[in-house]
Amino acid sequence: MTALLTSLIIIACILLIIIILIQNPKGGGLSSSFGGGGTQLFGGVKKTTDFLDRGTWVLSIILVGLVLFMNVMISPRSGEGLTGPESEITEELNSMPQAPVSTPAPAGDLPEPVQEDEN
């Protein structure tokens, strides 16, 4: 399932890159500040521009949806279904004996140090 989703994501990315590169610049942004503002088409082919614009939106929505779906399908739910090194480490940690917890003695209950006489 992950191989299918990964391949669909890669195909959607490639198609999105191709559609974005095919589009004519619509002006504004960096292209107009570097002198590219006069290259806009007057009239032009409106249907092709609409198709490419819609295609960009549709492919970007499909890409986001596929990525979210793949994230939901792959992520383990509350630790169930772990495989690989993570599950082995978790099992090993759970099977290890626990050290007894000792609480430190209060400062007032400590015995006095023994002092030796110097004779």
DRENGU-814325 format. One record per residue (C-alpha): residue in three letters; x, y, z. Coordinates in pm, whole numbers, plus 50000, padded with zeros to 5 digits. Example, Ala and Ser with C-alpha at 12.3 -4.5 7.8 and 13.67 -1.06 7.14 Angstrom:
ALA512304955050780/SER513674989450714/
//
This chain:
MET500005000050000/THR502825023850082/ALA504515016949747/LEU501285025649564/LEU500805057749763/THR504455067549717/SER504275062449342/LEU501025082549321/ILE502645111049517/ILE505675110949287/ILE503465111248975/ALA501385139849115/CYS504565159449194/ILE505975154648845/LEU502685164848680/LEU502425195248907/ILE505955206048816/ILE505235202148445/ILE501965221648464/ILE503585249948661/LEU506455252548412/ILE504055253248114/GLN502025282548248/ASN502645317748124/PRO503665342748389/LYS500675363348497/GLY502705394148586/GLY503375409648921/GLY505825395849169/LEU509465393049071/SER508855391648694/SER507475427148681/SER510205441648902/PHE512925429348662/GLY511335444148352/GLY509185414448256/GLY505915433148307/GLY505425441347939/THR505425405047824/GLN501825397747919/LEU499515384747650/PHE496565406447552/GLY493695382347496/GLY495775351147436/VAL494335316247466/LYS491985319047762/LYS490845282647765/THR494395269047797/THR495155292748082/ASP491965282548266/PHE492735245648215/LEU496295249048344/ASP495145270148639/ARG492495244648738/GLY494945216248682/THR497405232448919/TRP494785235549191/VAL493425200449139/LEU496875184449142/SER497955203749451/ILE494795193149637/ILE495325156949527/LEU498965158749641/VAL498055172149986/GLY495295146150020/LEU497625117549925/VAL500295129050170/LEU497785131850454/PHE496265097850369/MET499715081850360/ASN500575097450696/VAL497405083150852/MET497975048750701/ILE501615045750803/SER501655061251151/PRO501235035851432/ARG498205040651653/SER499185043652019/GLY502225021051986/GLU500404992151816/GLY501954976751511/LEU505514987851571/THR508024967651376/GLY511744969151339/PRO514294982651584/GLU511815004251775/SER509664974551875/GLU512694953751973/ILE514004981552196/THR510574986752352/GLU510194949552423/GLU513684947652570/LEU513084977552796/ASN509784962952918/SER511374929052993/MET514294943353195/PRO514044940053573/GLN513294972553748/ALA515724985254011/PRO514154991054353/VAL513485027254423/SER515135039254743/THR514195071554909/PRO516935092055068/ALA516935094455446/PRO515965128055596/ALA518915148955714/GLY517905147156083/ASP518015108956096/LEU521665105355996/PRO524015090756257/GLU526765112456399/PRO530215106556251/VAL532595087356470/GLN535555107656592/GLU538765090456688/ASP540815101856987/GLU544365111956915/ASN546525098157201/
//
